[in-house]
Structure formats: C-alpha cells, structure tokens
C-alpha cells in the first residue's frame, strides 16, 4: 500500500524516465522536417560529418 501511495506522489520509475527523456525526444522530433528534405547522398554526407565531429571529441550535446 505504501508503494502505491508513493508511486502516485512521485510517479513510477517508467513515468520518471519518460519525463526525463521527453525534452530530448522533442528536440530530435524538431529536426525531422530538416532531415526529411535531404537526399540520400546528402544524408550520407551529413552522417560522415557527424562521425568526424565525434572522432574529434565533440559530444552529442555540442
């Protein structure tokens, strides 16, 4: 019973994880229209650029 009350107050572990990830998902979804416009060749080039940036030490947050 105590667990049920606690989950109602602070949410379940899954609910907290979803809440934590929601801003990241929204940011990714906002990029979709731009990426959809790219041709296959442009998408391959963009992928190569991302790999170079990661190899240079940039993080996904940069």
PDBQT receptor file of N, H, CA, C and O in Angstrom, charges set to zero:
ATOM      1  N   UNK A   1       0.818  -1.189   0.000  1.00  0.00    +0.000 N 
ATOM      2  CA  UNK A   1       0.000   0.000   0.000  1.00  0.00    +0.000 C 
ATOM      3  C   UNK A   1       0.865   1.258   0.000  1.00  0.00    +0.000 C 
ATOM      4  O   UNK A   1       0.573   2.225  -0.703  1.00  0.00    +0.000 OA
ATOM      5  N   UNK A   2       1.938   1.231   0.801  1.00  0.00    +0.000 N 
ATOM      6  H   UNK A   2       2.175   0.446   1.372  1.00  0.00    +0.000 HD
ATOM      7  CA  UNK A   2       2.815   2.394   0.846  1.00  0.00    +0.000 C 
ATOM      8  C   UNK A   2       3.434   2.661  -0.526  1.00  0.00    +0.000 C 
ATOM      9  O   UNK A   2       3.566   3.812  -0.940  1.00  0.00    +0.000 OA
ATOM     10  N   UNK A   3       3.813   1.590  -1.228  1.00  0.00    +0.000 N 
ATOM     11  H   UNK A   3       3.706   0.655  -0.891  1.00  0.00    +0.000 HD
ATOM     12  CA  UNK A   3       4.392   1.730  -2.563  1.00  0.00    +0.000 C 
ATOM     13  C   UNK A   3       3.420   2.365  -3.532  1.00  0.00    +0.000 C 
ATOM     14  O   UNK A   3       3.814   3.188  -4.359  1.00  0.00    +0.000 OA
ATOM     15  N   UNK A   4       2.162   1.995  -3.441  1.00  0.00    +0.000 N 
ATOM     16  H   UNK A   4       1.842   1.326  -2.770  1.00  0.00    +0.000 HD
ATOM     17  CA  UNK A   4       1.136   2.549  -4.318  1.00  0.00    +0.000 C 
ATOM     18  C   UNK A   4       0.990   4.045  -4.074  1.00  0.00    +0.000 C 
ATOM     19  O   UNK A   4       0.900   4.827  -5.020  1.00  0.00    +0.000 OA
ATOM     20  N   UNK A   5       0.965   4.437  -2.819  1.00  0.00    +0.000 N 
ATOM     21  H   UNK A   5       1.038   3.802  -2.050  1.00  0.00    +0.000 HD
ATOM     22  CA  UNK A   5       0.834   5.856  -2.469  1.00  0.00    +0.000 C 
ATOM     23  C   UNK A   5       2.055   6.630  -2.959  1.00  0.00    +0.000 C 
ATOM     24  O   UNK A   5       1.926   7.723  -3.510  1.00  0.00    +0.000 OA
ATOM     25  N   UNK A   6       3.225   6.061  -2.755  1.00  0.00    +0.000 N 
ATOM     26  H   UNK A   6       3.329   5.173  -2.307  1.00  0.00    +0.000 HD
ATOM     27  CA  UNK A   6       4.456   6.713  -3.192  1.00  0.00    +0.000 C 
ATOM     28  C   UNK A   6       4.488   6.877  -4.710  1.00  0.00    +0.000 C 
ATOM     29  O   UNK A   6       4.902   7.921  -5.215  1.00  0.00    +0.000 OA
ATOM     30  N   UNK A   7       4.053   5.851  -5.435  1.00  0.00    +0.000 N 
ATOM     31  H   UNK A   7       3.717   5.003  -5.024  1.00  0.00    +0.000 HD
ATOM     32  CA  UNK A   7       4.048   5.949  -6.901  1.00  0.00    +0.000 C 
ATOM     33  C   UNK A   7       3.044   6.992  -7.379  1.00  0.00    +0.000 C 
ATOM     34  O   UNK A   7       3.253   7.607  -8.425  1.00  0.00    +0.000 OA
ATOM     35  N   UNK A   8       1.975   7.201  -6.646  1.00  0.00    +0.000 N 
ATOM     36  H   UNK A   8       1.806   6.702  -5.797  1.00  0.00    +0.000 HD
ATOM     37  CA  UNK A   8       1.007   8.238  -7.003  1.00  0.00    +0.000 C 
ATOM     38  C   UNK A   8       1.584   9.636  -6.776  1.00  0.00    +0.000 C 
ATOM     39  O   UNK A   8       1.241  10.576  -7.492  1.00  0.00    +0.000 OA
ATOM     40  N   UNK A   9       2.451   9.768  -5.788  1.00  0.00    +0.000 N 
ATOM     41  H   UNK A   9       2.730   9.004  -5.206  1.00  0.00    +0.000 HD
ATOM     42  CA  UNK A   9       3.035  11.069  -5.469  1.00  0.00    +0.000 C 
ATOM     43  C   UNK A   9       4.183  11.410  -6.418  1.00  0.00    +0.000 C 
ATOM     44  O   UNK A   9       4.204  12.492  -7.005  1.00  0.00    +0.000 OA
ATOM     45  N   UNK A  10       5.134  10.493  -6.571  1.00  0.00    +0.000 N 
ATOM     46  H   UNK A  10       5.117   9.614  -6.094  1.00  0.00    +0.000 HD
ATOM     47  CA  UNK A  10       6.322  10.795  -7.382  1.00  0.00    +0.000 C 
ATOM     48  C   UNK A  10       6.323  10.095  -8.730  1.00  0.00    +0.000 C 
ATOM     49  O   UNK A  10       7.225  10.325  -9.536  1.00  0.00    +0.000 OA
ATOM     50  N   UNK A  11       5.348   9.256  -8.992  1.00  0.00    +0.000 N 
ATOM     51  H   UNK A  11       4.616   9.069  -8.337  1.00  0.00    +0.000 HD
ATOM     52  CA  UNK A  11       5.273   8.541 -10.263  1.00  0.00    +0.000 C 
ATOM     53  C   UNK A  11       6.074   7.252 -10.223  1.00  0.00    +0.000 C 
ATOM     54  O   UNK A  11       6.921   7.044  -9.354  1.00  0.00    +0.000 OA
ATOM     55  N   UNK A  12       5.784   6.403 -11.180  1.00  0.00    +0.000 N 
ATOM     56  H   UNK A  12       5.096   6.572 -11.886  1.00  0.00    +0.000 HD
ATOM     57  CA  UNK A  12       6.522   5.150 -11.271  1.00  0.00    +0.000 C 
ATOM     58  C   UNK A  12       7.889   5.434 -11.881  1.00  0.00    +0.000 C 
ATOM     59  O   UNK A  12       8.137   6.524 -12.397  1.00  0.00    +0.000 OA
ATOM     60  N   UNK A  13       8.762   4.454 -11.817  1.00  0.00    +0.000 N 
ATOM     61  H   UNK A  13       8.561   3.569 -11.397  1.00  0.00    +0.000 HD
ATOM     62  CA  UNK A  13      10.087   4.613 -12.398  1.00  0.00    +0.000 C 
ATOM     63  C   UNK A  13       9.981   4.898 -13.900  1.00  0.00    +0.000 C 
ATOM     64  O   UNK A  13      10.707   5.741 -14.427  1.00  0.00    +0.000 OA
ATOM     65  N   UNK A  14       9.086   4.203 -14.577  1.00  0.00    +0.000 N 
ATOM     66  H   UNK A  14       8.496   3.519 -14.149  1.00  0.00    +0.000 HD
ATOM     67  CA  UNK A  14       8.904   4.433 -16.011  1.00  0.00    +0.000 C 
ATOM     68  C   UNK A  14       8.410   5.848 -16.292  1.00  0.00    +0.000 C 
ATOM     69  O   UNK A  14       8.883   6.490 -17.229  1.00  0.00    +0.000 OA
ATOM     70  N   UNK A  15       7.483   6.332 -15.507  1.00  0.00    +0.000 N 
ATOM     71  H   UNK A  15       7.098   5.809 -14.746  1.00  0.00    +0.000 HD
ATOM     72  CA  UNK A  15       6.967   7.690 -15.702  1.00  0.00    +0.000 C 
ATOM     73  C   UNK A  15       8.065   8.727 -15.504  1.00  0.00    +0.000 C 
ATOM     74  O   UNK A  15       8.139   9.706 -16.247  1.00  0.00    +0.000 OA
ATOM     75  N   UNK A  16       8.917   8.515 -14.508  1.00  0.00    +0.000 N 
ATOM     76  H   UNK A  16       8.857   7.720 -13.904  1.00  0.00    +0.000 HD
ATOM     77  CA  UNK A  16      10.021   9.450 -14.269  1.00  0.00    +0.000 C 
ATOM     78  C   UNK A  16      11.023   9.407 -15.416  1.00  0.00    +0.000 C 
ATOM     79  O   UNK A  16      11.548  10.445 -15.820  1.00  0.00    +0.000 OA
ATOM     80  N   UNK A  17      11.292   8.223 -15.941  1.00  0.00    +0.000 N 
ATOM     81  H   UNK A  17      10.866   7.380 -15.614  1.00  0.00    +0.000 HD
ATOM     82  CA  UNK A  17      12.225   8.088 -17.065  1.00  0.00    +0.000 C 
ATOM     83  C   UNK A  17      11.659   8.760 -18.316  1.00  0.00    +0.000 C 
ATOM     84  O   UNK A  17      12.389   9.441 -19.037  1.00  0.00    +0.000 OA
ATOM     85  N   UNK A  18      10.391   8.577 -18.573  1.00  0.00    +0.000 N 
ATOM     86  H   UNK A  18       9.798   8.024 -17.987  1.00  0.00    +0.000 HD
ATOM     87  CA  UNK A  18       9.750   9.231 -19.721  1.00  0.00    +0.000 C 
ATOM     88  C   UNK A  18       9.821  10.749 -19.566  1.00  0.00    +0.000 C 
ATOM     89  O   UNK A  18      10.108  11.459 -20.529  1.00  0.00    +0.000 OA
ATOM     90  N   UNK A  19       9.566  11.237 -18.381  1.00  0.00    +0.000 N 
ATOM     91  H   UNK A  19       9.332  10.660 -17.598  1.00  0.00    +0.000 HD
ATOM     92  CA  UNK A  19       9.624  12.675 -18.131  1.00  0.00    +0.000 C 
ATOM     93  C   UNK A  19      11.041  13.207 -18.358  1.00  0.00    +0.000 C 
ATOM     94  O   UNK A  19      11.218  14.308 -18.877  1.00  0.00    +0.000 OA
ATOM     95  N   UNK A  20      12.038  12.426 -17.970  1.00  0.00    +0.000 N 
ATOM     96  H   UNK A  20      11.893  11.531 -17.548  1.00  0.00    +0.000 HD
ATOM     97  CA  UNK A  20      13.428  12.840 -18.145  1.00  0.00    +0.000 C 
ATOM     98  C   UNK A  20      13.811  12.884 -19.628  1.00  0.00    +0.000 C 
ATOM     99  O   UNK A  20      14.553  13.770 -20.052  1.00  0.00    +0.000 OA
ATOM    100  N   UNK A  21      13.305  11.931 -20.410  1.00  0.00    +0.000 N 
ATOM    101  H   UNK A  21      12.702  11.212 -20.066  1.00  0.00    +0.000 HD
ATOM    102  CA  UNK A  21      13.678  11.823 -21.818  1.00  0.00    +0.000 C 
ATOM    103  C   UNK A  21      12.845  12.701 -22.753  1.00  0.00    +0.000 C 
ATOM    104  O   UNK A  21      13.254  12.950 -23.887  1.00  0.00    +0.000 OA
ATOM    105  N   UNK A  22      11.702  13.165 -22.302  1.00  0.00    +0.000 N 
ATOM    106  H   UNK A  22      11.369  12.963 -21.380  1.00  0.00    +0.000 HD
ATOM    107  CA  UNK A  22      10.793  13.925 -23.163  1.00  0.00    +0.000 C 
ATOM    108  C   UNK A  22      11.462  15.126 -23.855  1.00  0.00    +0.000 C 
ATOM    109  O   UNK A  22      11.255  15.301 -25.056  1.00  0.00    +0.000 OA
ATOM    110  N   UNK A  23      12.249  15.957 -23.166  1.00  0.00    +0.000 N 
ATOM    111  H   UNK A  23      12.417  15.816 -22.191  1.00  0.00    +0.000 HD
ATOM    112  CA  UNK A  23      12.880  17.089 -23.867  1.00  0.00    +0.000 C 
ATOM    113  C   UNK A  23      13.812  16.639 -24.997  1.00  0.00    +0.000 C 
ATOM    114  O   UNK A  23      13.869  17.288 -26.042  1.00  0.00    +0.000 OA
ATOM    115  N   UNK A  24      14.531  15.552 -24.801  1.00  0.00    +0.000 N 
ATOM    116  H   UNK A  24      14.485  15.026 -23.953  1.00  0.00    +0.000 HD
ATOM    117  CA  UNK A  24      15.412  15.037 -25.845  1.00  0.00    +0.000 C 
ATOM    118  C   UNK A  24      14.609  14.559 -27.047  1.00  0.00    +0.000 C 
ATOM    119  O   UNK A  24      14.982  14.827 -28.190  1.00  0.00    +0.000 OA
ATOM    120  N   UNK A  25      13.525  13.860 -26.801  1.00  0.00    +0.000 N 
ATOM    121  H   UNK A  25      13.223  13.642 -25.873  1.00  0.00    +0.000 HD
ATOM    122  CA  UNK A  25      12.668  13.375 -27.888  1.00  0.00    +0.000 C 
ATOM    123  C   UNK A  25      12.082  14.555 -28.663  1.00  0.00    +0.000 C 
ATOM    124  O   UNK A  25      12.026  14.518 -29.892  1.00  0.00    +0.000 OA
ATOM    125  N   UNK A  26      11.653  15.584 -27.967  1.00  0.00    +0.000 N 
ATOM    126  H   UNK A  26      11.699  15.613 -26.969  1.00  0.00    +0.000 HD
ATOM    127  CA  UNK A  26      11.095  16.761 -28.636  1.00  0.00    +0.000 C 
ATOM    128  C   UNK A  26      12.146  17.455 -29.494  1.00  0.00    +0.000 C 
ATOM    129  O   UNK A  26      11.842  17.928 -30.589  1.00  0.00    +0.000 OA
ATOM    130  N   UNK A  27      13.381  17.518 -29.001  1.00  0.00    +0.000 N 
ATOM    131  H   UNK A  27      13.628  17.135 -28.111  1.00  0.00    +0.000 HD
ATOM    132  CA  UNK A  27      14.464  18.129 -29.772  1.00  0.00    +0.000 C 
ATOM    133  C   UNK A  27      14.747  17.318 -31.035  1.00  0.00    +0.000 C 
ATOM    134  O   UNK A  27      14.919  17.882 -32.115  1.00  0.00    +0.000 OA
ATOM    135  N   UNK A  28      14.793  16.003 -30.897  1.00  0.00    +0.000 N 
ATOM    136  H   UNK A  28      14.653  15.545 -30.019  1.00  0.00    +0.000 HD
ATOM    137  CA  UNK A  28      15.019  15.124 -32.051  1.00  0.00    +0.000 C 
ATOM    138  C   UNK A  28      13.878  15.269 -33.049  1.00  0.00    +0.000 C 
ATOM    139  O   UNK A  28      14.114  15.396 -34.250  1.00  0.00    +0.000 OA
ATOM    140  N   UNK A  29      12.654  15.252 -32.562  1.00  0.00    +0.000 N 
ATOM    141  H   UNK A  29      12.462  15.149 -31.586  1.00  0.00    +0.000 HD
ATOM    142  CA  UNK A  29      11.494  15.374 -33.454  1.00  0.00    +0.000 C 
ATOM    143  C   UNK A  29      11.473  16.708 -34.194  1.00  0.00    +0.000 C 
ATOM    144  O   UNK A  29      10.983  16.782 -35.320  1.00  0.00    +0.000 OA
ATOM    145  N   UNK A  30      11.994  17.750 -33.578  1.00  0.00    +0.000 N 
ATOM    146  H   UNK A  30      12.392  17.690 -32.663  1.00  0.00    +0.000 HD
ATOM    147  CA  UNK A  30      12.015  19.056 -34.241  1.00  0.00    +0.000 C 
ATOM    148  C   UNK A  30      12.973  19.070 -35.431  1.00  0.00    +0.000 C 
ATOM    149  O   UNK A  30      12.839  19.909 -36.321  1.00  0.00    +0.000 OA
ATOM    150  N   UNK A  31      13.930  18.156 -35.456  1.00  0.00    +0.000 N 
ATOM    151  H   UNK A  31      14.039  17.473 -34.733  1.00  0.00    +0.000 HD
ATOM    152  CA  UNK A  31      14.891  18.075 -36.560  1.00  0.00    +0.000 C 
ATOM    153  C   UNK A  31      14.363  17.267 -37.741  1.00  0.00    +0.000 C 
ATOM    154  O   UNK A  31      14.942  17.318 -38.827  1.00  0.00    +0.000 OA
ATOM    155  N   UNK A  32      13.292  16.533 -37.552  1.00  0.00    +0.000 N 
ATOM    156  H   UNK A  32      12.823  16.491 -36.670  1.00  0.00    +0.000 HD
ATOM    157  CA  UNK A  32      12.785  15.632 -38.588  1.00  0.00    +0.000 C 
ATOM    158  C   UNK A  32      12.482  16.326 -39.915  1.00  0.00    +0.000 C 
ATOM    159  O   UNK A  32      12.916  15.821 -40.951  1.00  0.00    +0.000 OA
ATOM    160  N   UNK A  33      11.767  17.449 -39.949  1.00  0.00    +0.000 N 
ATOM    161  H   UNK A  33      11.414  17.859 -39.108  1.00  0.00    +0.000 HD
ATOM    162  CA  UNK A  33      11.470  18.073 -41.246  1.00  0.00    +0.000 C 
ATOM    163  C   UNK A  33      12.738  18.421 -42.037  1.00  0.00    +0.000 C 
ATOM    164  O   UNK A  33      12.780  18.261 -43.256  1.00  0.00    +0.000 OA
ATOM    165  N   UNK A  34      13.759  18.893 -41.338  1.00  0.00    +0.000 N 
ATOM    166  H   UNK A  34      13.726  19.023 -40.347  1.00  0.00    +0.000 HD
ATOM    167  CA  UNK A  34      15.015  19.249 -42.000  1.00  0.00    +0.000 C 
ATOM    168  C   UNK A  34      15.691  18.008 -42.595  1.00  0.00    +0.000 C 
ATOM    169  O   UNK A  34      16.195  18.051 -43.717  1.00  0.00    +0.000 OA
ATOM    170  N   UNK A  35      15.699  16.927 -41.854  1.00  0.00    +0.000 N 
ATOM    171  H   UNK A  35      15.290  16.892 -40.942  1.00  0.00    +0.000 HD
ATOM    172  CA  UNK A  35      16.358  15.700 -42.309  1.00  0.00    +0.000 C 
ATOM    173  C   UNK A  35      15.569  15.055 -43.444  1.00  0.00    +0.000 C 
ATOM    174  O   UNK A  35      16.163  14.468 -44.349  1.00  0.00    +0.000 OA
ATOM    175  N   UNK A  36      14.265  15.153 -43.411  1.00  0.00    +0.000 N 
ATOM    176  H   UNK A  36      13.782  15.629 -42.676  1.00  0.00    +0.000 HD
ATOM    177  CA  UNK A  36      13.443  14.566 -44.472  1.00  0.00    +0.000 C 
ATOM    178  C   UNK A  36      13.720  15.207 -45.828  1.00  0.00    +0.000 C 
ATOM    179  O   UNK A  36      13.548  14.561 -46.862  1.00  0.00    +0.000 OA
ATOM    180  N   UNK A  37      14.141  16.456 -45.836  1.00  0.00    +0.000 N 
ATOM    181  H   UNK A  37      14.281  16.980 -44.996  1.00  0.00    +0.000 HD
ATOM    182  CA  UNK A  37      14.415  17.165 -47.082  1.00  0.00    +0.000 C 
ATOM    183  C   UNK A  37      15.713  16.702 -47.748  1.00  0.00    +0.000 C 
ATOM    184  O   UNK A  37      15.914  16.940 -48.939  1.00  0.00    +0.000 OA
ATOM    185  N   UNK A  38      16.593  16.044 -46.990  1.00  0.00    +0.000 N 
ATOM    186  H   UNK A  38      16.429  15.850 -46.023  1.00  0.00    +0.000 HD
ATOM    187  CA  UNK A  38      17.892  15.644 -47.523  1.00  0.00    +0.000 C 
ATOM    188  C   UNK A  38      17.764  14.465 -48.478  1.00  0.00    +0.000 C 
ATOM    189  O   UNK A  38      16.975  13.547 -48.256  1.00  0.00    +0.000 OA
ATOM    190  N   UNK A  39      18.549  14.509 -49.536  1.00  0.00    +0.000 N 
ATOM    191  H   UNK A  39      19.191  15.254 -49.717  1.00  0.00    +0.000 HD
ATOM    192  CA  UNK A  39      18.617  13.361 -50.444  1.00  0.00    +0.000 C 
ATOM    193  C   UNK A  39      19.458  12.272 -49.774  1.00  0.00    +0.000 C 
ATOM    194  O   UNK A  39      20.072  12.509 -48.734  1.00  0.00    +0.000 OA
ATOM    195  N   UNK A  40      19.483  11.095 -50.367  1.00  0.00    +0.000 N 
ATOM    196  H   UNK A  40      18.985  10.903 -51.213  1.00  0.00    +0.000 HD
ATOM    197  CA  UNK A  40      20.290  10.011 -49.809  1.00  0.00    +0.000 C 
ATOM    198  C   UNK A  40      21.763  10.404 -49.750  1.00  0.00    +0.000 C 
ATOM    199  O   UNK A  40      22.446  10.118 -48.767  1.00  0.00    +0.000 OA
ATOM    200  N   UNK A  41      22.249  11.056 -50.797  1.00  0.00    +0.000 N 
ATOM    201  H   UNK A  41      21.694  11.288 -51.596  1.00  0.00    +0.000 HD
ATOM    202  CA  UNK A  41      23.653  11.474 -50.834  1.00  0.00    +0.000 C 
ATOM    203  C   UNK A  41      23.936  12.520 -49.753  1.00  0.00    +0.000 C 
ATOM    204  O   UNK A  41      24.967  12.462 -49.083  1.00  0.00    +0.000 OA
ATOM    205  N   UNK A  42      23.026  13.466 -49.590  1.00  0.00    +0.000 N 
ATOM    206  H   UNK A  42      22.189  13.512 -50.134  1.00  0.00    +0.000 HD
ATOM    207  CA  UNK A  42      23.198  14.490 -48.558  1.00  0.00    +0.000 C 
ATOM    208  C   UNK A  42      23.162  13.868 -47.167  1.00  0.00    +0.000 C 
ATOM    209  O   UNK A  42      23.903  14.284 -46.277  1.00  0.00    +0.000 OA
ATOM    210  N   UNK A  43      22.310  12.886 -46.986  1.00  0.00    +0.000 N 
ATOM    211  H   UNK A  43      21.708  12.548 -47.709  1.00  0.00    +0.000 HD
ATOM    212  CA  UNK A  43      22.216  12.215 -45.693  1.00  0.00    +0.000 C 
ATOM    213  C   UNK A  43      23.501  11.446 -45.389  1.00  0.00    +0.000 C 
ATOM    214  O   UNK A  43      23.971  11.447 -44.252  1.00  0.00    +0.000 OA
ATOM    215  N   UNK A  44      24.069  10.793 -46.402  1.00  0.00    +0.000 N 
ATOM    216  H   UNK A  44      23.687  10.793 -47.326  1.00  0.00    +0.000 HD
ATOM    217  CA  UNK A  44      25.348  10.100 -46.205  1.00  0.00    +0.000 C 
ATOM    218  C   UNK A  44      26.447  11.095 -45.842  1.00  0.00    +0.000 C 
ATOM    219  O   UNK A  44      27.280  10.814 -44.981  1.00  0.00    +0.000 OA
ATOM    220  N   UNK A  45      26.452  12.252 -46.494  1.00  0.00    +0.000 N 
ATOM    221  H   UNK A  45      25.776  12.481 -47.194  1.00  0.00    +0.000 HD
ATOM    222  CA  UNK A  45      27.449  13.280 -46.194  1.00  0.00    +0.000 C 
ATOM    223  C   UNK A  45      27.270  13.813 -44.772  1.00  0.00    +0.000 C 
ATOM    224  O   UNK A  45      28.248  14.011 -44.051  1.00  0.00    +0.000 OA
ATOM    225  N   UNK A  46      26.040  14.039 -44.382  1.00  0.00    +0.000 N 
ATOM    226  H   UNK A  46      25.246  13.878 -44.968  1.00  0.00    +0.000 HD
ATOM    227  CA  UNK A  46      25.757  14.522 -43.022  1.00  0.00    +0.000 C 
ATOM    228  C   UNK A  46      26.226  13.496 -41.984  1.00  0.00    +0.000 C 
ATOM    229  O   UNK A  46      26.777  13.857 -40.944  1.00  0.00    +0.000 OA
ATOM    230  N   UNK A  47      26.000  12.218 -42.283  1.00  0.00    +0.000 N 
ATOM    231  H   UNK A  47      25.553  11.925 -43.128  1.00  0.00    +0.000 HD
ATOM    232  CA  UNK A  47      26.444  11.149 -41.387  1.00  0.00    +0.000 C 
ATOM    233  C   UNK A  47      27.962  11.164 -41.263  1.00  0.00    +0.000 C 
ATOM    234  O   UNK A  47      28.495  11.018 -40.163  1.00  0.00    +0.000 OA
ATOM    235  N   UNK A  48      28.658  11.338 -42.375  1.00  0.00    +0.000 N 
ATOM    236  H   UNK A  48      28.225  11.456 -43.268  1.00  0.00    +0.000 HD
ATOM    237  CA  UNK A  48      30.123  11.401 -42.349  1.00  0.00    +0.000 C 
ATOM    238  C   UNK A  48      30.591  12.594 -41.510  1.00  0.00    +0.000 C 
ATOM    239  O   UNK A  48      31.559  12.485 -40.757  1.00  0.00    +0.000 OA
ATOM    240  N   UNK A  49      29.908  13.720 -41.640  1.00  0.00    +0.000 N 
ATOM    241  H   UNK A  49      29.122  13.808 -42.252  1.00  0.00    +0.000 HD
ATOM    242  CA  UNK A  49      30.258  14.903 -40.851  1.00  0.00    +0.000 C 
ATOM    243  C   UNK A  49      30.076  14.639 -39.358  1.00  0.00    +0.000 C 
ATOM    244  O   UNK A  49      30.920  15.024 -38.549  1.00  0.00    +0.000 OA
ATOM    245  N   UNK A  50      28.982  13.988 -38.997  1.00  0.00    +0.000 N 
ATOM    246  H   UNK A  50      28.297  13.676 -39.654  1.00  0.00    +0.000 HD
ATOM    247  CA  UNK A  50      28.744  13.668 -37.589  1.00  0.00    +0.000 C 
ATOM    248  C   UNK A  50      29.823  12.735 -37.053  1.00  0.00    +0.000 C 
ATOM    249  O   UNK A  50      30.300  12.914 -35.932  1.00  0.00    +0.000 OA
ATOM    250  N   UNK A  51      30.207  11.749 -37.842  1.00  0.00    +0.000 N 
ATOM    251  H   UNK A  51      29.820  11.603 -38.753  1.00  0.00    +0.000 HD
ATOM    252  CA  UNK A  51      31.258  10.816 -37.409  1.00  0.00    +0.000 C 
ATOM    253  C   UNK A  51      32.582  11.538 -37.208  1.00  0.00    +0.000 C 
ATOM    254  O   UNK A  51      33.303  11.254 -36.252  1.00  0.00    +0.000 OA
ATOM    255  N   UNK A  52      32.910  12.471 -38.101  1.00  0.00    +0.000 N 
ATOM    256  H   UNK A  52      32.325  12.702 -38.878  1.00  0.00    +0.000 HD
ATOM    257  CA  UNK A  52      34.136  13.254 -37.958  1.00  0.00    +0.000 C 
ATOM    258  C   UNK A  52      34.096  14.092 -36.683  1.00  0.00    +0.000 C 
ATOM    259  O   UNK A  52      35.090  14.177 -35.961  1.00  0.00    +0.000 OA
ATOM    260  N   UNK A  53      32.966  14.701 -36.413  1.00  0.00    +0.000 N 
ATOM    261  H   UNK A  53      32.160  14.632 -37.000  1.00  0.00    +0.000 HD
ATOM    262  CA  UNK A  53      32.832  15.523 -35.208  1.00  0.00    +0.000 C 
ATOM    263  C   UNK A  53      32.986  14.683 -33.950  1.00  0.00    +0.000 C 
ATOM    264  O   UNK A  53      33.645  15.101 -32.997  1.00  0.00    +0.000 OA
ATOM    265  N   UNK A  54      32.381  13.500 -33.944  1.00  0.00    +0.000 N 
ATOM    266  H   UNK A  54      31.846  13.161 -34.718  1.00  0.00    +0.000 HD
ATOM    267  CA  UNK A  54      32.518  12.618 -32.784  1.00  0.00    +0.000 C 
ATOM    268  C   UNK A  54      33.959  12.156 -32.624  1.00  0.00    +0.000 C 
ATOM    269  O   UNK A  54      34.466  12.086 -31.504  1.00  0.00    +0.000 OA
ATOM    270  N   UNK A  55      34.624  11.838 -33.736  1.00  0.00    +0.000 N 
ATOM    271  H   UNK A  55      34.211  11.895 -34.645  1.00  0.00    +0.000 HD
ATOM    272  CA  UNK A  55      36.020  11.407 -33.688  1.00  0.00    +0.000 C 
ATOM    273  C   UNK A  55      36.922  12.530 -33.171  1.00  0.00    +0.000 C 
ATOM    274  O   UNK A  55      37.951  12.268 -32.548  1.00  0.00    +0.000 OA
ATOM    275  N   UNK A  56      36.536  13.769 -33.431  1.00  0.00    +0.000 N 
ATOM    276  H   UNK A  56      35.700  13.982 -33.937  1.00  0.00    +0.000 HD
ATOM    277  CA  UNK A  56      37.309  14.925 -32.979  1.00  0.00    +0.000 C 
ATOM    278  C   UNK A  56      37.059  15.245 -31.510  1.00  0.00    +0.000 C 
ATOM    279  O   UNK A  56      37.669  16.161 -30.960  1.00  0.00    +0.000 OA
ATOM    280  N   UNK A  57      36.171  14.500 -30.878  1.00  0.00    +0.000 N 
ATOM    281  H   UNK A  57      35.675  13.755 -31.325  1.00  0.00    +0.000 HD
ATOM    282  CA  UNK A  57      35.948  14.683 -29.454  1.00  0.00    +0.000 C 
ATOM    283  C   UNK A  57      34.694  15.443 -29.080  1.00  0.00    +0.000 C 
ATOM    284  O   UNK A  57      34.423  15.636 -27.895  1.00  0.00    +0.000 OA
ATOM    285  N   UNK A  58      33.922  15.879 -30.064  1.00  0.00    +0.000 N 
ATOM    286  H   UNK A  58      34.142  15.722 -31.026  1.00  0.00    +0.000 HD
ATOM    287  CA  UNK A  58      32.665  16.552 -29.730  1.00  0.00    +0.000 C 
ATOM    288  C   UNK A  58      31.696  15.539 -29.136  1.00  0.00    +0.000 C 
ATOM    289  O   UNK A  58      31.723  14.358 -29.481  1.00  0.00    +0.000 OA
ATOM    290  N   UNK A  59      30.858  16.010 -28.256  1.00  0.00    +0.000 N 
ATOM    291  H   UNK A  59      30.837  16.970 -27.976  1.00  0.00    +0.000 HD
ATOM    292  CA  UNK A  59      29.841  15.137 -27.679  1.00  0.00    +0.000 C 
ATOM    293  C   UNK A  59      28.538  15.326 -28.439  1.00  0.00    +0.000 C 
ATOM    294  O   UNK A  59      28.416  16.230 -29.266  1.00  0.00    +0.000 OA
ATOM    295  N   UNK A  60      27.582  14.484 -28.157  1.00  0.00    +0.000 N 
ATOM    296  H   UNK A  60      27.681  13.750 -27.485  1.00  0.00    +0.000 HD
ATOM    297  CA  UNK A  60      26.279  14.599 -28.800  1.00  0.00    +0.000 C 
ATOM    298  C   UNK A  60      25.565  15.884 -28.393  1.00  0.00    +0.000 C 
ATOM    299  O   UNK A  60      24.656  16.333 -29.091  1.00  0.00    +0.000 OA
ATOM    300  N   UNK A  61      25.962  16.469 -27.288  1.00  0.00    +0.000 N 
ATOM    301  H   UNK A  61      26.701  16.104 -26.721  1.00  0.00    +0.000 HD
ATOM    302  CA  UNK A  61      25.335  17.697 -26.808  1.00  0.00    +0.000 C 
ATOM    303  C   UNK A  61      25.900  18.950 -27.472  1.00  0.00    +0.000 C 
ATOM    304  O   UNK A  61      25.312  20.024 -27.347  1.00  0.00    +0.000 OA
ATOM    305  N   UNK A  62      27.029  18.834 -28.174  1.00  0.00    +0.000 N 
ATOM    306  H   UNK A  62      27.506  17.961 -28.275  1.00  0.00    +0.000 HD
ATOM    307  CA  UNK A  62      27.671  20.006 -28.799  1.00  0.00    +0.000 C 
ATOM    308  C   UNK A  62      26.971  20.457 -30.043  1.00  0.00    +0.000 C 
ATOM    309  O   UNK A  62      27.395  21.426 -30.673  1.00  0.00    +0.000 OA
TER     310      UNK A  62
